[in-house]
Amino acid sequence: MLPLMLELFTKKAGIDDNEFLNGYIDTEKTRLFEYLDASVKGKSFIVGDKLSGADFMLSFDLIILAKRQKLDAYRISGSMPNSWLVLIAISALCS
């Protein structure tokens, strides 16, 4: 989840006015979420037909985005993607 980490590090370092970096981060985040959504379309879990470590690993980044109220900016098809619903539901069960 490089674009999410890059965004976190640049914001913490006070770098928020770099047009190139901001454009790169936004483009890569969109590509990443499109990929994730397509990868789990029609599935209940990330890998296989039951809960696995993959579900939890991917949920960490999405939980952070949800808590920062940043998920709405990355809606791909106008509704919350399947991958996010699954992972956010998992995080709610774990909190």
N, C-alpha and C positions, 0 to 999 in steps of 0.2 A: 504494500500500500504506500509506495513511494510518494505519490503526490500529496497524500494526507500528512505524512511525516515532514515533507519538505515545507508544506504550508505552516505546520506547527513550528518548525525550527526558524523559518524566516520571520514569522510574526513575533516569536520570542526574542529574536535578535533585533527587532525594531525595523526590519526591512519590509516596508509595505508600499513603497512607491516605485518599485522596479517593474516597469511595464512588461518586460520580457518574461521575468519570473512569474508574475501574476498570470499572464496569458498562458504560459506553459502549465502551471499548476491547474488552472481552470480547465484547460483542454484535456489534460491527463486524467483529472478526476471524472470528467464526463465519460471519457473512454473506458475507464476502470468500471464505473457503475453500469454502463451499457453492457460490458462484458459479463459482469457478475449477474445482472438480471437475465441475460440470455442464457447463461450457464445453468441457472436453476429454474428456468421457466417450466411450469407444470410439475415441479418437484416439491416435496415437503421438506427435504433436507438437502444439504450441499452434496454429500457423497452417500450413495446407496439409499436405503429405505428406512434408516433409523438414525437417531441422533448420534453424532460422532464429534471427535475433537475438531474437525474442520468447521463445523457449525459454530463452535465456541471461538475458534481463532479468528474467523471472519467477523464475528459479532463485536469484537472489541472496538474496531474502528467505527463501525456503524453506531455503537452505543455512544461513543464520544461525539459523533456528528449529531445524533439525536439530542443529546444533552445540551449541545451548543446551538440547537435549533437551526441546523444547517442542512438537514435532509431535504426540505422542500425545494431548495435551489437545484437539486439534482434529480428531480423527477424526469424520467425519460419519456413516458407515454401519457402523462397527465394524471396518472394514479400512482400510488406507492408501488414500486416494483416488488415482485414476489420475494426476491432475496432479502430485501429490507424487512418485509413483514415477518418472515421466518426468523431472522436474526434478532429483530427488536422484540418479538414475542419471547424468544429464548432469554434475552436479557431481562425481561420483566419477570420471568419465572425465577431467575437467579438473584434478583435484588431483594 
